[in-house]
Amino acid sequence: MADRELKARLQEATDTLREANADWLAHLADQFGDPRFRMAAGILRGKRPGRKPAADEHPLSYAKALLRTGIARSEHDAAKRAAKLFANRPYVPATTDRLRKKLRRKLNNSE
């Protein structure tokens, strides 16, 4: 029982120190205008740096349906058609590549 209590107190102290350091780093980011401090504060708070993954459930299901029905002849064709329908025009090539990779992964895992 003492071990659990000690672990809980240590975890609480660690969380307190982590949050205090994150606040300090955020303050430094504001003071100096350096985004690296804000990124470090986010990491301490448990936020992963970088872009959030795109939610592609609808375009992927559409591309799978195109493949299943035979409308699209390849994974690339299905991804391109889905990207044209779901993405804004300047983002179609990047969306096509992202959907093609996700579609290939999904199809290889299902077989």
SVG drawing of the C-alpha trace seen along z (x, -y; Angstrom):
<svg xmlns="http://www.w3.org/2000/svg" viewBox="-20 -39 34 51">
<polyline fill="none" stroke="black" stroke-width="0.4" points="0.0,0.0 2.9,-2.4 4.3,-1.8 1.1,-2.8 0.9,-5.9 4.5,-6.8 4.0,-6.2 0.9,-8.4 2.8,-11.2 5.7,-11.0 3.4,-11.1 1.7,-14.1 5.0,-15.9 6.2,-15.0 3.0,-16.3 3.3,-19.6 6.9,-20.1 6.1,-19.3 3.2,-21.8 5.3,-24.5 8.1,-24.0 5.6,-24.0 4.2,-27.3 7.7,-28.7 8.5,-27.6 5.2,-29.1 6.2,-32.4 9.6,-32.3 7.9,-31.7 5.8,-34.8 8.6,-36.9 11.2,-36.1 8.9,-35.2 10.6,-31.8 8.1,-29.0 10.6,-26.3 9.8,-27.2 6.0,-26.8 6.7,-23.4 8.7,-22.2 5.9,-23.4 3.4,-21.4 5.6,-18.3 5.7,-18.6 1.9,-18.8 1.6,-15.7 0.7,-17.2 2.6,-15.7 4.2,-18.2 3.3,-18.4 0.2,-18.3 -2.8,-16.4 -3.7,-13.4 -6.3,-14.0 -9.7,-12.4 -10.1,-10.4 -12.8,-7.9 -15.4,-9.2 -13.0,-9.5 -11.4,-6.1 -14.8,-4.4 -15.7,-6.1 -12.5,-4.9 -13.0,-1.4 -16.5,-1.4 -15.2,-2.6 -12.7,0.3 -15.3,2.8 -17.8,1.8 -15.1,1.7 -15.6,-2.0 -12.0,-2.6 -9.4,-0.4 -6.6,-0.8 -6.0,-2.1 -4.5,-5.3 -7.5,-5.9 -9.9,-5.4 -7.8,-7.7 -7.6,-10.4 -11.4,-10.3 -12.0,-10.5 -9.5,-13.4 -11.2,-15.3 -14.6,-14.9 -13.5,-15.6 -10.5,-17.9 -10.1,-21.5 -8.5,-21.9 -4.9,-22.9 -4.7,-20.0 -5.9,-17.2 -2.4,-15.8 -1.3,-15.7 -4.7,-14.2 -4.4,-11.7 -1.1,-10.5 -2.3,-10.4 -5.4,-8.5 -3.6,-6.0 -1.2,-5.2 -3.9,-4.7 -6.0,-2.7 -3.1,-0.4 -2.4,0.1 -6.1,0.8 -6.5,3.3 -3.2,5.1 -4.4,5.5 -7.8,6.8 -6.5,9.6"/>
</svg>
